[in-house]
Amino acid sequence: MRDTKDHLIVALDVPSLDELRQLCRLLQGEVGMVKIGLGHLGYGLHEAVDIAHQYGHKIFLDLKLFDIGATVSRSVEGLCQLPIDMLTVHGDPHVVRAAFEGRARGQGKFSILAVTILTSLDAVDIDACQFAPMPVELLVEKRAQLAVQAGADGVIASPAEAKRLRELLGPSFYIVTPGVRPHGADQNDQKRVATPRDAIQAGASHIVVGRPIIHANDPLEATRNLLLPLAGMTA
């Protein structure tokens, strides 16, 4: 059985390396992974990864790469130098295939996860983007299936789609769900949300939580309280 903490990825969306270092030290041994992302580009993405690695954290590198295949492939090959465990790319099949090729050339050991539809979008946003008329859930399913067929090790989707995706993809694929909030917490800019327990129960392998932890008066206590309802659960 997986350790309860292994379900949790904490998004270290803080504005400085000093704050990131403090959180990495505080959460050492308490969480499954930490998320480093685009917000760290301005003050040192590599430095942020190095700090997290120094404190023994597994690293979820959330870059959502999206470009022509050659650029994605070269980028992923270069990222193989970093001590990361998961990397996100957009779920378009050509992007996933290019990422897979870059990882192979760079001999990377990390998993490649495909973003389906951002959890900050809802049906109104999707319609405004002029996608073909299709419910959000079906669009997520379609993109997930295409991404996995192209070689993705898993997908990023909201908790609302996790149950159906688990049925479609089977037990071995990663389903990572942002848009997770403890009961009663502010949703912030997320629209398709669920509690940690509901997300894992639906089939998520990992949940991503940021502000409810990093903005808490006591981030360590907030982390432990968030994990309590997950004790004994598997996905």
C-alpha positions in Angstrom: 0.0 0.0 0.0 1.3 3.5 -0.8 2.1 5.8 2.0 -0.7 8.4 2.4 1.7 11.3 1.7 2.7 9.9 -1.7 -0.6 11.1 -3.0 0.2 14.7 -2.3 2.1 17.1 -4.6 2.6 20.5 -3.0 2.8 23.4 -5.5 5.6 25.7 -4.3 4.2 28.8 -6.0 6.2 31.3 -4.0 7.9 34.5 -5.2 11.5 33.8 -4.1 14.0 31.1 -3.7 14.3 31.9 0.0 10.6 31.1 0.6 10.9 28.0 -1.6 13.9 26.8 0.5 12.0 27.4 3.7 9.0 25.3 2.5 11.3 22.6 1.2 12.9 22.3 4.6 9.6 22.5 6.5 7.9 19.8 4.3 10.9 17.5 4.1 9.6 13.9 4.4 6.0 15.0 4.7 4.8 15.0 1.1 5.1 12.9 -2.0 6.4 15.5 -4.4 6.8 19.3 -4.8 5.7 21.2 -7.9 8.1 23.5 -9.6 6.7 25.5 -12.5 6.6 28.4 -14.9 6.4 30.9 -11.9 10.0 30.0 -11.0 11.4 31.1 -14.4 11.9 34.7 -13.4 14.2 33.9 -10.4 15.7 30.6 -11.3 14.0 27.4 -12.4 17.2 25.3 -12.2 18.0 26.7 -8.8 14.5 25.9 -7.5 14.8 22.3 -8.8 18.2 22.0 -7.1 16.9 23.3 -3.8 14.0 20.8 -3.8 16.3 18.0 -4.7 18.8 18.9 -1.9 16.0 18.5 0.6 15.2 15.0 -0.8 11.9 15.9 -2.5 10.7 14.2 -5.6 10.0 16.9 -8.2 7.0 17.5 -10.4 8.1 19.9 -13.1 5.0 21.6 -14.4 6.0 23.4 -17.6 3.1 22.4 -19.9 5.4 22.4 -22.9 3.6 23.2 -26.2 5.4 24.0 -29.4 6.4 22.4 -32.7 7.7 18.8 -32.3 11.4 19.6 -32.8 11.4 22.3 -30.2 9.6 20.2 -27.6 11.9 17.3 -28.3 15.1 19.3 -27.8 13.6 21.0 -24.7 12.8 17.6 -23.1 16.2 16.2 -24.0 17.8 19.1 -22.2 15.6 18.6 -19.1 16.9 15.1 -18.8 19.8 16.7 -17.0 17.6 17.7 -14.1 16.6 15.4 -11.2 12.9 15.5 -11.9 10.3 12.7 -11.6 7.4 14.0 -13.6 7.1 16.5 -16.5 4.0 18.1 -18.0 3.4 18.8 -21.6 0.2 19.7 -23.5 -1.8 16.7 -24.5 -1.7 17.2 -28.3 -0.4 13.9 -29.8 2.5 15.5 -31.7 3.7 17.2 -28.5 3.6 14.0 -26.5 5.4 12.0 -29.2 8.1 14.7 -29.4 8.5 14.7 -25.6 8.8 10.9 -25.6 11.5 11.1 -28.3 13.4 13.8 -26.4 13.3 11.8 -23.2 14.6 8.7 -25.0 17.6 10.6 -26.5 18.4 12.2 -23.2 18.0 8.9 -21.3 15.6 10.6 -18.9 13.8 8.5 -16.2 10.9 10.8 -15.5 7.3 10.3 -16.4 5.6 12.4 -19.0 2.1 13.6 -18.2 -0.2 15.3 -20.7 -2.4 18.2 -19.8 -6.0 17.7 -21.0 -8.0 20.8 -20.1 -6.8 23.3 -17.5 -8.8 23.1 -14.3 -9.2 26.9 -14.3 -11.5 26.5 -17.4 -15.2 25.5 -17.4 -17.8 24.9 -20.2 -18.2 28.7 -20.8 -14.5 29.1 -21.3 -14.3 26.2 -23.6 -17.1 27.5 -25.7 -15.5 30.9 -25.8 -12.3 29.3 -27.2 -14.5 28.0 -30.1 -13.7 24.4 -29.6 -16.1 22.0 -31.4 -19.3 21.9 -29.3 -18.6 19.1 -26.8 -19.1 18.7 -23.1 -15.9 19.4 -21.1 -15.9 15.8 -19.7 -15.9 14.3 -23.2 -13.3 16.7 -24.5 -11.0 15.7 -21.6 -11.6 12.0 -22.3 -10.8 12.4 -25.9 -7.6 14.3 -25.3 -6.5 11.8 -22.6 -7.0 8.9 -24.9 -5.1 10.5 -27.7 -2.2 11.5 -25.3 -1.9 8.0 -23.9 -2.0 6.5 -27.4 0.9 8.8 -28.2 3.0 7.5 -25.3 2.1 9.6 -22.3 2.6 8.0 -18.9 -0.5 9.7 -17.5 -2.6 12.8 -17.7 -3.5 16.0 -15.8 -7.3 16.4 -15.4 -9.7 17.8 -12.9 -11.2 15.6 -10.1 -14.5 15.7 -12.0 -13.1 13.6 -14.8 -10.9 11.3 -12.7 -13.4 8.5 -12.2 -14.1 8.1 -15.9 -10.5 8.4 -16.9 -9.5 5.7 -14.4 -12.1 3.4 -16.1 -10.8 4.2 -19.5 -7.0 4.2 -18.8 -6.8 1.4 -16.3 -4.9 1.1 -13.0 -1.3 1.7 -14.2 -1.6 5.3 -15.6 -1.0 8.4 -13.5 -4.0 10.7 -13.1 -2.9 13.9 -11.4 -5.6 16.3 -10.3 -5.1 20.0 -9.6 -8.1 21.9 -8.5 -8.1 20.2 -5.1 -9.2 22.1 -2.0 -9.9 21.1 1.6 -13.5 21.3 2.6 -14.5 24.9 3.0 -11.4 26.4 1.4 -11.5 29.2 -1.1 -11.5 27.9 -4.7 -9.3 30.8 -5.9 -9.1 30.7 -9.7 -10.0 27.0 -9.9 -13.4 26.1 -11.3 -13.6 22.2 -11.5 -12.6 21.3 -7.9 -13.0 18.6 -5.3 -11.8 17.7 -1.8 -8.6 15.6 -1.5 -10.6 12.5 -0.4 -13.1 12.9 -3.2 -10.3 13.2 -5.8 -8.5 10.1 -4.6 -11.7 8.2 -4.2 -12.6 9.1 -7.9 -9.3 7.6 -9.1 -6.6 10.2 -8.9 -3.2 8.9 -8.3 -1.9 12.3 -7.1 -3.5 15.6 -6.0 -1.9 19.0 -6.4 -2.4 21.5 -3.6 -0.8 24.9 -3.4 -2.3 27.9 -1.7 -4.2 26.0 1.1 -0.8 24.8 2.3 1.8 27.4 1.4 -0.4 30.4 2.5 -1.4 28.7 5.8 -0.2 30.2 9.0 1.4 26.8 9.7 2.1 25.0 6.4 3.2 21.8 8.1 0.0 21.6 10.2 -2.1 22.3 7.1 -0.3 19.5 5.2 -0.9 17.0 8.0 -4.5 18.0 8.4 -5.1 17.7 4.6 -3.6 14.2 4.6 -5.7 12.9 7.5 -8.8 12.0 5.5 -6.6 10.1 3.0 -5.3 7.6 5.5 -5.6 4.1 4.1 -6.8 5.1 0.7 -5.2 3.8 -2.5 -5.5 4.8 -6.2 
